[in-house]
């Protein structure tokens, strides 16, 4: 099937906002003709030109995808560096850095560009993220004008390559307890940077093993014998290509993937760093050794510093979603071309995508990819708003951004892992060949689930926000503090905050006759109000359940840490439910902005498919909690199957709309 083939079986009846025909009602089908560029423009949104420019730059360097399979490690790393520096010369990589230093001055554009880089070699994407997002972003967000004037122009142009040295071997996601120390020496006006033992070495640091000259090093700051928590210092790690005095560099070696990135380990043996190199937006040290900060609380200061680095999580989440698009494009195109087994007219083998099971494997994932795309668009927009006017953004907006970024990153990167594996299997042995991209996609995206925070840890952050977002002490709470706080609340207060009973009231409002006791039977499956109400009820019921478990455990004399460990599975489930609801809301809201057209009908099918397949995947929970009857559960499965059949004729058009250039798909033997 070619991209301009008009084929879509869908209902002639308009999408009813309240009810749709029951699954057994037969509706006369019709064909829809889709304009692929229209959907691409809808997906690309405000930054369509930015995305297209990056696509063109990637096509220029498409040869790297083939070269990477055979290049020696160091040659591959140098080739990736050359591509990054070349792209920096076009302005495509520093769109989020200030204009006065050669950047684009647009955070939203930088996210759009970074996401699009995921269509190409992911080592290039990662090195761009390290150089311009982490290294450059840390100096931009944590430093002040003197730091910007000193380094930013060279960073934006790719003339000065650097590292983001936060992670330690002994403390991965637990940044607050890293052990590298920076002790101020007032006599020389320098900080003395020390790695006290091997577990405190900076580990897995991109750009460290081969190309980095400077590193933003996070360390425990000590001034006049007083500890002030984690701060960041710009530290030379190479001088004239050799390790700087007191700096020891090790190569992490070959990894599961992303071998075009020179990850390394850094040790500091009394390295002296000038006082001026402390990134002092939130705290400073005078020449005499007086520490000052406008943020009195060490905990709040720490979370404020980390909050400025949320761009990394937004970027990685978007990259994972876009990598999933590449896999979907290859697998769907292959399934629309590959025939296997006779099933139909005598002597004719059937296309893989015509088999119901193949549709079930791929098309709900396609719907979820679209849904996550629109959810990512929301969080990227929030990031742009907060960072475009950082002084005007209130604390609530920042916390909502941090929570949403954490949740979308977790679900987006897990989705990438699942999609790439399923698509590889759906292409059989052909998908196992390196030339068809799945080998690199699987290997290079696997670490995305732990990049910028382990996904389970990030979902705990999301749940913490759900439980404590009405606490004035939110920013100072660790997970145990959150447990103590929730345990001190009356459970009915938590339930009131979560508004579980109001969900049922909203359900009544949209049902014929307002019969809450029959909402399961009466609401249309394809009614967005029903779909959203189901996900809202699950989320808010879970929040109350976690609160009850925490309070019960502490009331029985349990240690807060042990109580939290006991309820962690419920915490993660609650956070996942929350983010899945946000994803559906983003999809529904986005569809309201689209003009009536065949393209809107097609995307509404995907929206329904995402919603119902999400409910179906957790049907046991809904049945356990009285929100889904056996009959209704079966009806949802029937509807999901029907939606897959309706999406099947336009599946190729829908993956073409992602806009992945043919030169980057590589899989000529699979997709022609």
LINBELZI-V239219 format. One record per backbone hydrogen bond with DSSP energy under -1.0 kcal/mol. NH is the residue of the N-H (numbers start at 0). CO is the residue of the C=O. If there is no record, write none. Layout:
NH_CO + NH_CO
This chain:
4_1 + 9_29 + 24_21 + 29_9 + 38_34 + 39_35 + 40_36 + 41_37 + 42_38 + 43_39 + 44_40 + 46_43 + 47_44 + 50_46 + 51_47 + 52_48 + 53_49 + 54_50 + 55_51 + 56_52 + 57_53 + 58_54 + 59_55 + 60_56 + 61_58 + 63_60 + 64_61 + 66_62 + 67_63 + 68_65 + 69_66 + 70_66 + 75_71 + 76_72 + 77_73 + 78_74 + 79_75 + 80_76 + 81_77 + 82_78 + 83_79 + 84_80 + 85_81 + 86_82 + 87_83 + 88_84 + 90_87 + 91_86 + 96_93 + 100_97 + 101_98 + 102_97 + 103_93 + 104_96 + 105_94 + 109_105 + 110_106 + 111_107 + 112_108 + 113_109 + 114_110 + 115_111 + 116_112 + 117_114 + 118_115 + 119_116 + 124_120 + 125_121 + 126_122 + 127_123 + 128_124 + 129_125 + 130_126 + 131_127 + 133_128 + 134_129 + 135_130 + 137_133 + 138_134 + 139_135 + 140_136 + 141_137 + 142_138 + 147_143 + 148_144 + 149_145 + 150_146 + 151_147 + 154_150 + 155_151 + 156_152 + 157_154 + 158_153 + 159_153 + 162_213 + 164_215 + 165_163 + 167_170 + 168_200 + 169_198 + 174_172 + 177_174 + 180_193 + 181_219 + 182_191 + 183_221 + 184_189 + 188_184 + 189_184 + 190_272 + 191_182 + 192_270 + 193_180 + 194_267 + 199_196 + 200_197 + 201_265 + 202_166 + 204_263 + 207_204 + 208_261 + 211_206 + 212_160 + 213_160 + 214_234 + 215_162 + 216_232 + 217_164 + 218_230 + 219_179 + 220_228 + 221_181 + 222_225 + 225_222 + 227_220 + 230_218 + 232_216 + 233_276 + 234_214 + 236_212 + 237_212 + 238_241 + 241_238 + 243_236 + 246_243 + 247_266 + 249_264 + 251_262 + 260_257 + 262_260 + 263_204 + 264_249 + 265_201 + 266_247 + 268_245 + 270_192 + 272_190 + 274_188 + 276_273 + 277_274 + 278_231 + 280_141 + 283_291 + 285_289 + 288_285 + 291_283 + 300_296 + 301_297 + 302_298 + 303_299 + 304_300 + 305_301 + 306_302 + 307_303 + 308_305 + 309_306 + 311_308 + 313_309 + 314_310 + 315_311 + 316_312 + 317_313 + 318_314 + 319_315 + 320_316 + 321_317 + 322_318 + 323_319 + 324_320 + 325_321 + 326_322 + 327_323 + 328_324 + 329_325 + 330_326 + 331_327 + 332_328 + 333_329 + 334_330 + 335_331 + 336_333 + 337_333 + 339_349 + 342_347 + 347_344 + 349_340 + 351_337 + 352_334 + 353_350 + 354_351 + 358_354 + 359_355 + 360_356 + 361_357 + 362_358 + 365_361 + 366_362 + 367_363 + 368_364 + 369_365 + 370_366 + 371_367 + 372_368 + 373_369 + 374_370 + 375_371 + 376_372 + 377_373 + 378_374 + 379_375 + 380_376 + 381_377 + 382_378 + 383_379 + 384_380 + 385_381 + 386_382 + 387_383 + 388_384 + 391_388 + 392_388 + 397_393 + 398_394 + 399_395 + 400_396 + 401_397 + 402_398 + 403_399 + 404_400 + 405_401 + 406_402 + 407_403 + 408_404 + 409_405 + 410_406 + 411_407 + 412_408 + 413_409 + 414_410 + 415_411 + 416_412 + 417_413 + 418_414 + 419_415 + 420_416 + 421_417 + 422_418 + 423_419 + 424_420 + 425_421 + 427_424 + 431_428 + 432_429 + 435_432 + 436_433 + 440_436 + 441_437 + 442_438 + 443_439 + 444_440 + 447_444 + 448_445 + 449_446 + 450_446 + 452_449 + 454_448 + 457_453 + 458_454 + 459_455 + 460_456 + 461_457 + 462_458 + 463_459 + 464_460 + 465_461 + 466_462 + 467_463 + 468_464 + 470_467 + 473_470 + 475_472 + 476_473 + 481_477 + 482_478 + 483_479 + 484_480 + 485_481 + 486_482 + 487_483 + 488_485 + 492_489 + 493_489 + 494_490 + 495_491 + 496_492 + 497_493 + 498_494 + 502_498 + 503_499 + 504_500 + 505_501 + 506_502 + 507_503 + 508_504 + 509_505 + 510_507 + 513_510 + 515_513 + 517_514 + 518_515 + 521_517 + 522_518 + 523_17 + 526_523 + 530_526 + 531_527 + 532_528 + 533_529 + 534_530 + 535_531 + 536_532 + 537_533 + 538_534 + 539_535 + 540_536 + 541_537 + 542_538 + 543_539 + 544_540 + 545_541 + 546_542 + 547_543 + 548_544 + 549_545 + 550_546 + 551_547 + 552_548 + 553_549 + 554_550 + 555_551 + 556_553 + 557_552 + 562_558 + 563_559 + 564_560 + 565_561 + 566_562 + 570_566 + 571_567 + 572_568 + 573_569 + 574_570 + 575_571 + 576_572 + 577_573 + 578_574 + 579_575 + 580_576 + 581_577 + 582_578 + 583_579 + 584_580 + 585_581 + 586_582 + 587_583 + 588_584 + 589_585 + 590_586 + 591_587 + 592_589 + 593_590 + 600_596 + 601_597 + 602_598 + 603_599 + 604_600 + 605_601 + 606_602 + 607_603 + 608_604 + 609_605 + 610_606 + 611_607 + 612_608 + 613_609 + 614_610 + 615_611 + 616_612 + 618_615 + 621_617 + 622_618 + 623_619 + 624_620 + 625_622 + 626_621 + 632_628 + 633_629 + 634_630 + 635_631 + 636_632 + 637_633 + 638_634 + 639_635 + 640_636 + 641_637 + 642_638 + 643_639 + 644_640 + 645_641 + 646_642 + 647_643 + 649_646 + 650_647 + 653_649 + 654_650 + 655_651 + 656_652 + 657_654 + 658_655 + 663_660 + 665_661 + 666_664 + 667_665 + 670_666 + 671_667
